Amino acid sequence: MPNIHDATLERRLAPLIEFAESEGWRLRYMEDGQITLQKPGLPPIHIGMSDASTPRQGRHSHD
């Protein structure tokens, strides 16, 4: 069953996702709710909502 946060995230990011796909980016949905955009020859872009259980949270905190 899809996570409610995943559905909310995808709805909020729909314009970005549509644009990325139109530009040739491939989407990869991760189990932790993150979305990775991939395109050959470019570094991946990780997007999504983070919470306290997400390991990257501490590295990307802007507080």
C-alpha positions in Angstrom: 0.0 0.0 0.0 1.5 3.4 -0.9 2.5 5.7 1.9 0.4 8.9 2.3 3.6 10.9 2.3 4.6 9.4 -1.0 1.4 10.5 -2.6 1.6 14.0 -1.2 5.2 14.3 -2.2 4.5 13.2 -5.8 1.5 15.6 -6.1 3.6 18.5 -4.8 6.5 17.7 -7.1 4.4 16.8 -10.2 5.4 19.9 -12.2 9.1 19.2 -11.5 8.7 15.5 -12.3 6.9 16.2 -15.6 9.6 18.7 -16.6 12.4 16.3 -15.7 10.8 13.5 -17.7 10.4 15.8 -20.7 14.1 16.6 -20.5 15.1 12.9 -20.5 15.6 12.4 -16.8 14.7 8.9 -15.5 12.9 8.7 -12.1 13.7 6.1 -9.5 11.4 5.9 -6.4 13.2 4.8 -3.3 11.7 2.9 -0.3 12.3 5.8 2.0 10.1 8.2 0.0 13.0 9.9 -1.8 12.9 10.3 -5.6 16.2 10.1 -7.6 16.4 11.8 -11.0 19.0 10.2 -13.2 20.4 11.2 -16.6 23.4 9.7 -18.3 26.5 11.9 -17.9 25.1 13.9 -15.0 25.1 13.4 -11.3 21.9 12.1 -9.8 19.5 14.5 -8.1 17.8 13.3 -4.9 14.5 14.9 -3.9 11.9 14.2 -1.3 10.8 14.7 2.2 13.1 13.9 5.1 12.3 13.0 8.6 14.3 12.2 11.7 14.8 8.6 10.5 16.3 9.7 7.2 20.2 9.3 7.5 20.8 12.4 5.2 18.8 14.7 7.5 21.8 15.7 9.6 23.9 16.6 6.6 21.3 18.7 4.9 19.9 20.5 7.9 19.9 24.3 7.5 18.9 25.2 11.1 
